[in-house]
Amino acid sequence: MFKRYFSSSMTKKTSSPINAAPRHLVSISQLSAEEFGALVTKAQHFKNVVKSHDIAQIKQNHDKLLGKLVALLFSKRSTRTRISSEGAAAHFGAQPMFLGKDDIQLGVNESMYDTTRVISSMTSCVFARVNKHSEIQELCQHSTVPIINSLCDMYHPLQAITDILSIKEAFGRTQGLKLAWIGDANNVINDLAIAALKVGISVSVSVPESITFEPSIVEEAEKIVSSSDGALKFEIVHDPSKALKDANVIVTDTWISMGQEAEKAEKLQQFAGYQITQQMLKAGEVSGDWRFMHCLPRHAEEVADDVFYSENSIVFEEAENRLYAAMAVIEAFVVNKGDLLK
């Protein structure tokens, strides 16, 4: 089971040696609006470099981490996160090293403390895709190199960078748009809500009445809204049509996360009426320029084919943008040592 991979019962309660602590990417809330905007701009820059096949710039980037290792510490399987992380590491000349649950001693014969000290001593950064947020916190506590949160049960910052880049490409702007989230209260919307507000996008979240949205995210969102002089709105409703009214961006995600498969029947009942269809969008009176996004993998109960494969869907462009988000993060946190505005 994945749980034993990051068991905290073996963790040694010892402080890391005195050293200049690296800056880690844990969540979007930890970044200023300027810093987050800089990451999105960097992602767009790297996309332009790759798409234009700028050989001079590619060679220059390739030398930045040449001879270094980048660890991918994954306790959850992935398609987009693994490809984008390995691709980004290769772009900078680093050798990506995938460390799955059956590849190393963590949780079997070695503690989190010991493993983190060893891995960080040999690598330039660690992309960590884990179960609990506490595991990210423990990695950050003991690592001597940047930890890049590549998903935990609380946050998904790489996806948020990706999504804002995708929105900016689709509309040419972010200011004044409205994003509607129709689905579960999870790690994706926790970071996306804050990211959207930071770049001037109002957010309306619709979740079933039986689901509670993370209070700390609500508090952070309300702080941003209160300082926007009325330009932004954040709300949580329980009727998709209310969230969809005049929305430019419609987003959903899986209702059944990895490890929750046994709860499928209960979840399907809980989310009855939440499948996004053309009929729902029409009844909700979305904006005429609407775009649909989903971080994938997608399940038919979440969104119908007539939306997912429509001309208004940018799900595959969004998936590709994960690569450029990872590149932006490596340059900012590893190459530039946490100076995101450099």
Secondary structure, DSSP 8 states (H G I E B T S, - for coil): -HHHHT-STT-------S------B--GGGS-HHHHHHHHHHHHHHHHHHHHT-HHHHHHHHTTTTT-EEEEEESS--SHHHHHHHHHHHHTT-EEEEE-TTTS-BTTTB-HHHHHHHHHHH-SEEEEE-S-HHHHHHHHHH-SS-EEE---SS--HHHHHHHHHHHHHHHS--TT-EEEEES---HHHHHHHHHHHHTT-EEEEE--TT----HHHHHHHHHHHHTTTTS--EEEES-HHHHHTT-SEEEE--SS-TT-GGGHHHHHHHTTT--B-HHHHHHTT--TT-EEEE-S---TTTB-HHHHTSTTB-HHHHHHHHHHHHHHHIIIIIISTT-TT-
